[in-house]
Amino acid sequence: MKSLEAIASEALLLPKDQRFTLAHRILSSVEPEVESEVEGAWDAEIRERIARYDAGQTAGVPGREVFAELDKKLDEKSNREGFAKPVSPDCRVD
């Protein structure tokens, strides 16, 4: 059996699209089973939200605003609990 390091080195030589496919397969293999009822409820919620958005009943929020609000909340929580901020703003991909 190949070592983890050998497998990882070989995987990094794959084209980007194949690395994404491989990563998805590996992550899928360790994700817990989702109950069909839960999955069905999320599918219905997503369809409902899209329908409300398409009908103009709700407005989208720009990603920058969403991430800025999340960063603010994480900073507040980190300060209260004495933890360091987990991600540098320079690492964010918008």
C-alpha positions as CSV (number, residue, x, y, z in Angstrom):
1,M,0.0,0.0,0.0
2,K,1.3,3.5,-0.9
3,S,2.0,6.0,1.8
4,L,-0.3,9.0,2.3
5,E,2.6,11.2,1.2
6,A,3.0,9.3,-2.1
7,I,-0.7,9.4,-2.8
8,A,-0.9,13.1,-2.1
9,S,2.1,13.8,-4.3
10,E,0.6,11.9,-7.2
11,A,-2.8,13.6,-6.6
12,L,-1.2,17.0,-6.9
13,L,0.0,16.1,-10.4
14,L,-3.5,15.7,-11.6
15,P,-5.2,18.4,-13.6
16,K,-7.3,20.8,-11.5
17,D,-10.7,19.4,-12.5
18,Q,-9.6,15.8,-11.6
19,R,-8.2,17.1,-8.2
20,F,-11.7,18.6,-7.5
21,T,-13.3,15.3,-8.4
22,L,-10.9,13.4,-6.2
23,A,-11.4,15.8,-3.3
24,H,-15.2,15.5,-3.6
25,R,-15.0,11.7,-3.6
26,I,-12.8,11.6,-0.6
27,L,-14.9,14.1,1.3
28,S,-18.1,12.3,0.4
29,S,-16.6,9.1,1.8
30,V,-16.4,10.6,5.3
31,E,-19.5,12.6,5.4
32,P,-22.3,11.3,7.7
33,E,-25.4,9.9,6.0
34,V,-28.1,12.5,5.6
35,E,-31.6,11.4,6.5
36,S,-33.8,11.6,3.5
37,E,-36.4,13.6,5.5
38,V,-33.7,16.2,6.4
39,E,-32.5,16.4,2.8
40,G,-36.0,16.7,1.5
41,A,-36.7,19.5,4.0
42,W,-33.6,21.4,2.9
43,D,-34.5,20.9,-0.8
44,A,-37.9,22.4,-0.1
45,E,-36.4,25.3,1.8
46,I,-34.0,26.1,-1.0
47,R,-36.7,26.0,-3.6
48,E,-38.9,28.3,-1.4
49,R,-36.1,30.8,-0.9
50,I,-35.3,30.9,-4.7
51,A,-39.0,31.4,-5.5
52,R,-39.2,34.3,-3.0
53,Y,-36.0,35.8,-4.5
54,D,-37.3,35.4,-8.1
55,A,-40.6,37.0,-7.1
56,G,-38.8,40.0,-5.7
57,Q,-40.0,39.3,-2.1
58,T,-36.4,39.1,-0.8
59,A,-33.2,40.8,-1.8
60,G,-29.8,39.3,-2.1
61,V,-26.9,40.5,0.2
62,P,-23.5,41.0,-1.4
63,G,-21.0,38.5,-0.2
64,R,-18.6,41.2,1.1
65,E,-21.3,42.3,3.5
66,V,-22.1,38.8,4.6
67,F,-18.4,38.0,5.3
68,A,-17.8,41.4,7.0
69,E,-20.7,40.7,9.4
70,L,-19.5,37.1,10.1
71,D,-16.0,38.4,10.7
72,K,-17.4,41.0,13.1
73,K,-19.3,38.4,15.0
74,L,-16.3,36.0,15.1
75,D,-14.1,38.9,16.4
76,E,-16.6,39.7,19.1
77,K,-16.9,36.0,20.2
78,S,-13.1,35.5,20.1
79,N,-12.6,38.6,22.3
80,R,-15.2,37.4,24.8
81,E,-13.8,33.9,24.9
82,G,-10.1,34.7,24.6
83,F,-9.6,32.9,21.3
84,A,-7.5,34.1,18.4
85,K,-9.3,34.9,15.1
86,P,-9.1,31.7,13.0
87,V,-8.6,33.3,9.5
88,S,-6.7,36.3,8.4
89,P,-8.7,38.8,6.3
90,D,-5.9,38.4,3.7
91,C,-6.9,34.8,3.2
92,R,-10.5,35.6,2.2
93,V,-11.4,34.8,-1.4
94,D,-14.3,37.0,-2.6
